[in-house]
Amino acid sequence: MKVILMQDLKSLGKRGDIKDVSEGYARNFLFPQKIAAIATQKAIENAVKEKNTTLTKEKEILASAKGEAEKLKGTKLVIKVKANKGKLFGSISQKEIAVKLKEKNFNISPDNIIITEPIKTLGEKELTIKIHSEVTVKIKLSVEEEKK
């Protein structure tokens, strides 16, 4: 039985895909959960149109993300913190880094800032920022002691 997926399903495919599945699977799982619909000719045409629109939007988003990555590349952030003998009182969080990026007109979510290990010492660090699932960029973070 041919069905059109209405949602992404890890084991089957993405939204808008047309798949061949067994009748029992379709009737007992996919249809009641509203994950898929019967693939009629009109439904297939609509799914193809929707998929093309989605692909176009995804390409635009990816191009925008690449442009943002180009602007971000080479950016150096400086964060001043209280420290004692080179060690911080706490650690620098993703949220603090996102605020510094916001000051430089980059709208990056704290969730997209990848810190491999907690930043608890002074000095330069390299951070990875995930702008899009396919686009990442590395920036420098300089942690300096706040002058009294």
N, C-alpha and C positions, 0 to 999 in steps of 0.2 A: 504494500500500500504506500503510495506517495503522500508525503506530508510536507508542509512548510513550517519551519521552526519560528515560533513567535518570540522566543527567548534564547539566549545562549545556553547550551547544555554541554557541559564538559565532555561527556562521553559520545555525543552525537554531532554537534556542530554549532555554528553561530546563527544568530537571528537572521532570518531571510533565506537560509539554505534550504534546498529542496532535497529531501532524503527518502530513501526506500526503507521502510521498517515493516516488521510483522504486524498483522492486524491486531493481534492480542496486545502487543506493546502500545500501539496507538490508542486503542479503545480503553485499555485499562490504566494506562499511565499518562501518556502525552495529552490526550483530549481532556480528561478530568482535571489535570493540573494546569490546563490552558497553556501548555508549552508548545503545542503544535496545532495546526488546522489542516483539513483535507486539502490537497493540492488540486484545485480545479483550475481550468485554463485561465479564468479571470484572476484568481488568487495568485497564480504563477506570474502573470503579467505585472500585477501590483507589487509583488515581492521583488521582481527584477528592477522595477523603477525605484523602489525604496532602497534597494541595495546600491544602485548606481548613485543615488543621492547621498547615501551614507559614505560611500567611497570617496566622493568628491569632498565632502566635509572633512573626512579624515585626512585627506591629502593637504587641505588648507591648514588644518590644525598642525600637522607635521611640519609644513613649511614655516608656519609661525614659530613653532618650537625651535626649529633650526636657526631662525633669525635671532631669537632670544638667546640661544646658546652662543652665537657669534658675538653678540653684545657683551655677554657675561664672561666670555673667554678672556683671560688676562686680568680679570678683576681681582683687586687685593683689598681685603677687609682688614680693618684694624679695630680691635676691641681692647679697651683699657679696663683692667680689673685690679682689685686689691689682691696683693700677694705677699707672701712671707718667704724669703729665701728661694724664690723661683717657683714656689708652689702656690696654687690658688686656694682661696677659701671656698671650696665647692668646685663646680665644673661649669663649663660653658655649654649651654643647651642649644638645641636646634632652633628654639623659639628666639633666643637672643640673636642668633645668626640671621634668621629671617627678618628681624627688626632692622638690623644693619643693612641687609639687602634692600629692604623697603626704603630706607633713607637714600639709597642710590637709585631709586626708581625701578627696582626689580620686584615684581610681585611673585615671590616664591613661597609656597606653603612649607611650614616646618617639617611636614611629613616627607617632603621631597629632598631634604638635606640629609645626606648619608654620612654619618660619623661612625667610623669603624671602631674607635675606642674613645672613652671619655677624655675630654680636653681638660687636664688638670694642671698643666705646666705652662710657663711662659715660652714664647718662641713661635716659629712659623710652622703651620700645619697645612696639609693639602686636603681639601674637602671635595667630595663628589656631589654634584647637584643633578638630580634626575628631573629634567624638565618635561619629558614625555617618555613613554615606555621604550621608545627607540632612540632617544636623545639624552645623553648625559654630558656634563661638562665639569672640568676640574677648576677650582679657584684656590687662591692662597688666603689663608687666615693668619694674621699676625696678632698674637696675644702679648700685650705689653702691660707693664706695671703702671698703675695709676699714680701720678705724682701727687704728693701731699701738699 
